[in-house]
Amino acid sequence: MTSTALRRIQKELRDITNQPLENCKVEANDSNLFEWNVAITAESDSPYKGGTFHYTLTLPQNFPFKAPTVTFKTKIYHPGINEEGSICVPILRDEWKPSVTLATVLAIIQEKLNNPSADDPFEPDIAALLKNDKNKFLATAKEWTKKYAT
């Protein structure tokens, strides 16, 4: 593990602990600071309201020069999160820059979860349902939230 990456991770963790995001809980793995467990409680106006969604944020050894990976542990009916738990957000792919803070990453993931969009989907069938039959999408999202996230 590189000391540069570890120093940056420790600083970012301190910043997030001192200024936590609302409805977002972060716990670093005590034995491995490169792995964080995160829980997002969906906002009241979200299709996932009432649910708490857990994911793992894994930081690479060459952080901040390479983006973290995110894996949702809680099943979710979402056009931007696939069955394996990967999330489709540009900042974790081609828009990553070493200056991006982990607080920003957490906020973007939280925003994506609370506001599903049919644009740039990981799950085209779910995106099509969101676009063409929003009521059916909302009913399924609510059902999955009740089943897996409460």
Buried (B, 14 or more C-beta within 10 A) or exposed (E): EEEEBBEBBEEBBEEBEEEEBEBBEBEBEEEEBBBBBBBBBBBEEBBBBEBBBBBBBBBBEEBBEEBBEBBBEBBBBBBBBBEEBBBBBEBBEEEBEEEBBBBEBBBBBBEBBBEBBBEEBBBEEBBBBBBEEEEEBBEBBBEBBEEBBE
